[in-house]
Amino acid sequence: MWHTFTVLREIAEYPNSFGPLGQADERIETDHFTLCMGAGWGWNTVQRQCFSASQVDEVLAEVRTLLRERGRSRTQWEIGSSAQPPELVELLLARGLVHDRDPFAVALVLDGEPPARPPGLVARRVETFDEYAAASEVQWTAFEMPADEVAESRALLPERWRDTVNIMHAVWLDGVIVAAGTSASTSHGLLLYGGATLPHARGRGAYRALLRARWEEAVVRGTPALITQGGSMSRPILERAGFRRVGHVHMLLDVFGE
């Protein structure tokens, strides 16, 4: 096979550890974890955990110190099925971390052609800043992002459009963007983030059209695979489209203040 199971599982469990970095992004890799940080202060995630149970307090303090030094006071922990120690979720919950809004996801891979694009929908890569902004609004609305994070993201949009290393695809219904998704190109395939459809447009095939457009992008780039995580909303449709499970991820949130 093109990829081994172990490689696919690690990429699907920890996609931010493998994707390209933008100018405002930072990724810190240690022997015990990878800390990924995006523009602004609101998006951070700890991935690829590998240490002993006796080192939990030490690692937690190290992560918090790194974030505080950068003016950040919270982070997500994405704990995959390959994480060490195996009981890391329970150990972190005992130390005050909490389950995130969508606390569990399945690591998924598609390495075969997905269903065709439904008729009546246009799906393609966004080409202008206005399209990028409209597609971003769809994601924020669909995911019910908090108002403070939306305001910060809007302020950063021109910079992100100019500097992004990611790809945005959108789906149009009657000339209006109703679905959007971000992806990142790697030598292993296309990493999928933030695929979402507005509530009023669900059930009409927009998400399937979005997947097809991203698959075609991956094929053109010579890396015919889509790699992602499926939460409670997206997992069923992803599996119906042919994605297979290769692992799972627990999402915890650490809000630690000053």
Secondary structure as UniProt FT lines:
FT   HELIX           5..13
FT   HELIX           15..17
FT   TURN            23..24
FT   STRAND          26..29
FT   STRAND          34..37
FT   STRAND          44..47
FT   HELIX           53..55
FT   HELIX           56..68
FT   TURN            69..71
FT   STRAND          74..80
FT   TURN            81..82
FT   TURN            86..87
FT   HELIX           88..93
FT   TURN            94..96
FT   STRAND          98..110
FT   TURN            119..120
FT   STRAND          122..125
FT   HELIX           129..142
FT   TURN            143..144
FT   HELIX           147..163
FT   STRAND          167..173
FT   TURN            174..175
FT   STRAND          176..186
FT   TURN            187..188
FT   STRAND          189..197
FT   HELIX           199..201
FT   TURN            202..203
FT   HELIX           206..220
FT   TURN            221..222
FT   STRAND          226..230
FT   TURN            232..234
FT   HELIX           235..240
FT   TURN            241..242
FT   STRAND          244..255
//
